[in-house]
Amino acid sequence: MSDNEAVIPFSENFSKVFAQICIPFAYFKRDCDKSCGFENFNLERCNNAFAMLFNKTCDEIIGNNIKDIFPEDYNSLRTFLIHSQNLNGDNCLESEFYFSKRNYLLTVLSPDSNDFVILFNDVSSIVKVNETYIKHKLLFESAKDILIYVKEKGRIIEANSSACAAYGYTPEEMTKLTIHDIRHPSERDVFDEQMEMADSGGVFFEAVHIRKDGSSFPVEVSSKGTFINNELIRIHVIRDISERKEAEERILFLANNDPLTKLSNRRHIIEELNKLIKISNKNHSKFALLFFDIDKFKIYNDKYGHDAGDFVLKTIAKKIKQVIDKNDFAGRFGGDEFVIVRKNINDKNDIQDLVKKLFNSINEPFNYKEHQLNVKISLGISIFLQDSNELDDLINKADSAMYSAKEFTDNSFKFYNELY
């Protein structure tokens, strides 16, 4: 440097560089006439952005002591500044600082022990975003429901812990899948329509999903499309409804079936017969109604107790299931009365084999505890169209045939049209 060149003070050089920036900055210089404590640093220069933090002008604030400028925050600021004394040359130190209900990132440059510059970078919005993201991740991972983010073409970009547990994949494996990989193939035809509804305002539907091991389970899905950074992202909130479906099936089963024998109950028998009558009238087809009860059933209850009677009823129900065809249906009409319906017959010869199998099966002795039971039945048969085309009349005629068989001899059967 020549003798004619003037040394530009640090404060002036710094001010020229940062004069136009929006980030608040302040240059503090030690008052050399006082002790070396940090409380003896005074504001030498600042920009308007810094002065506005205190609703003042630069002229109003310059010259004030650092402790007076930050009366409530001085202690935390002082700790930070002590570390800044270890800086060398152009190095800087950064730290977060909460001031006037805002979050700042402080950057300190200290060319020597007698002065330092502080830049106040307002990061409140970033902190808020980070806090929101942390809250989102906490909720995302702790949610019991399955949460999946999917791109427009169905690629999974994020899945929470519940999703990984439900489908059996790791988080990394999940992001290599598409939504089609976890949906049952039978439901792919409706996918496009469902996603159009999701993008237009949201959609709620039930579906069947597939785990990694190939097993399937029912779900309900709430899906909504939204744009993030100009890219369509769909958010799927999925709930495993296996337990609910099982409960619904149990309720439906109990509504239609006898709880003891697990056969159709009286209400369901009547309902099915009414349906069958409509079909048979339309097709001019016949079906046979077999109506039977257990001979001397009261004896089992009186001699061995009601548990024995229940055991007999359940055993008879099992034997019925063993002899009927898949197109037949059977039920417990009430008490010890049972019904079997054989569809699409031409005449009584088409049910002779069923009657023979039924008697052979039921007549085979079985044991209740240490007792051998020899159960016998009496059976009456009516044929739709041949004997009647009305349900109540058909049942009454089958019942009449049963009592005729019982009066004739135990363990026998009669067709209604054989009574007259």
ABEGO torsion letter per residue (X at the ends): XBAABBBBBAAAAAAAAAAABABBBBBBBBBAABBABAAABBBABBBAAAAAAAGBBAAAABGBBAAAABAAAAAAAAAAAAAAAABBEABBBBBBBBBGGBBBBBBBBBABAABBBBBBBBAAAAAAAAAAAAAAAAAAAABABBBBBBBAAGBBABBBAAAAAAAGBBAAAAAABBAAAABBAAAAAAAAAAAAAAAAGEBBBBBBBBBAAGBBBBBBBBBBBBBBGGBBBBBBBBBBAAAAAAAAAAAAAAAABBAAAGBBBAAAAAAAAAAAAAAAAAAGBBBBBBBBBBBGAAAAAAAAEAAAAAAAAAAAAAAAAAABBAABBBBBAEEABBBBBBBGBABAAAAAAAAAAAAAAAABBBBBEABBBBBBBBBBBBBBGAABABAAAAAAAAAAAAAAAAAABBGBBBBAAAAX
